[in-house]
């Protein structure tokens, strides 16, 4: 399948869901894949910062997206999907796609 010129010329943006320490336990409680999430926010934060450094070395554009856990849960309920890695990544991608930072960019969402 051929890509059109508009798609070929878009800048890639890597969106990373950014979680606050005071909502970490809420995220773990809401997530069906909590066993794969770091038990402590500090551990997640260290891993997320290491990932960002690695992606930046690869030359990728990165945008942190502050995540509201109640908003994420509501979004998942509306989409009728569980709160898990896939839905969290999709949430990040959708939020950035509808933001000024995401305009005219191909977005990859990570959580």
C-alpha positions as CSV (number, residue, x, y, z in Angstrom):
1,X,0.0,0.0,0.0
2,X,1.3,3.4,-0.9
3,X,1.7,6.1,1.7
4,X,0.5,9.6,0.7
5,X,3.0,12.5,0.8
6,X,1.2,14.0,3.9
7,X,1.9,10.8,5.9
8,X,5.5,10.5,4.7
9,X,6.3,14.0,5.7
10,X,4.9,14.0,9.2
11,X,7.3,14.2,12.1
12,X,7.2,11.3,14.5
13,X,6.3,12.1,18.1
14,X,6.7,9.7,21.0
15,X,4.1,10.4,23.7
16,X,4.8,9.0,27.1
17,X,2.1,8.8,29.8
18,X,3.4,10.6,32.9
19,X,2.0,9.6,36.2
20,X,2.0,11.5,39.5
21,X,3.1,9.9,42.7
22,X,-0.1,10.7,44.4
23,X,-2.1,8.8,41.8
24,X,0.2,5.8,41.4
25,X,-1.8,3.5,43.7
26,X,-5.0,4.5,41.9
27,X,-3.5,3.5,38.6
28,X,-2.4,0.2,40.0
29,X,-5.8,-0.5,41.5
30,X,-7.6,0.4,38.2
31,X,-5.3,-1.6,35.9
32,X,-6.0,-5.2,35.0
33,X,-2.2,-5.6,34.4
34,X,-1.1,-4.1,37.7
35,X,1.3,-7.1,38.3
36,X,3.4,-5.7,35.5
37,X,3.5,-2.1,36.8
38,X,6.2,-1.1,39.3
39,X,5.1,-1.5,42.9
40,X,6.3,2.0,43.7
41,X,6.1,5.2,41.8
42,X,9.8,6.0,42.4
43,X,10.7,2.7,40.6
44,X,8.4,3.5,37.7
45,X,9.9,7.1,37.5
46,X,13.4,5.8,37.3
47,X,12.5,3.4,34.5
48,X,10.6,6.1,32.6
49,X,13.4,8.5,32.8
50,X,15.9,5.8,31.6
51,X,13.5,5.1,28.6
52,X,13.3,8.8,27.8
53,X,17.1,9.1,27.8
54,X,17.4,6.1,25.5
55,X,14.7,7.4,23.0
56,X,16.4,10.8,23.0
57,X,19.7,9.2,22.1
58,X,17.9,7.6,19.2
59,X,16.9,11.1,18.0
60,X,13.2,10.7,18.8
61,X,11.0,13.7,19.7
62,X,9.4,13.0,23.1
63,X,6.3,14.6,24.7
64,X,5.4,13.7,28.3
65,X,1.6,13.7,28.9
66,X,0.4,14.2,32.5
67,X,-2.2,11.6,33.0
68,X,-5.3,12.1,35.2
69,X,-6.2,8.6,36.5
70,X,-10.0,9.5,36.8
71,X,-9.9,10.8,33.2
72,X,-8.1,7.6,32.0
73,X,-10.7,5.4,33.8
74,X,-13.6,7.3,32.3
75,X,-12.1,7.1,28.8
76,X,-11.6,3.4,29.2
77,X,-15.2,3.0,30.3
78,X,-16.5,5.0,27.4
79,X,-14.4,2.9,25.0
80,X,-15.5,-0.3,26.8
81,X,-11.8,-1.4,27.3
82,X,-10.0,-2.5,30.4
83,X,-7.3,-0.2,31.9
84,X,-4.1,-1.9,30.7
85,X,-0.9,-1.2,28.8
86,X,-2.7,-1.1,25.4
87,X,-5.5,1.2,26.5
88,X,-3.1,3.5,28.4
89,X,-0.9,3.8,25.3
90,X,-4.0,4.5,23.1
91,X,-5.2,7.1,25.6
92,X,-1.8,8.9,25.4
93,X,-1.9,8.7,21.6
94,X,-5.4,10.0,21.3
95,X,-4.8,12.9,23.8
96,X,-1.7,14.0,22.0
97,X,-3.3,13.7,18.6
98,X,-5.9,16.2,19.7
99,X,-3.4,18.6,21.2
100,X,-1.4,21.5,19.7
101,X,1.8,19.4,20.3
102,X,0.5,16.5,18.2
103,X,-0.8,18.6,15.3
104,X,0.6,17.2,11.9
105,X,2.6,14.5,13.6
106,X,2.6,10.7,13.6
107,X,2.2,9.8,17.2
108,X,3.3,6.7,19.1
109,X,1.8,6.4,22.6
110,X,3.6,4.7,25.4
111,X,2.5,4.3,29.0
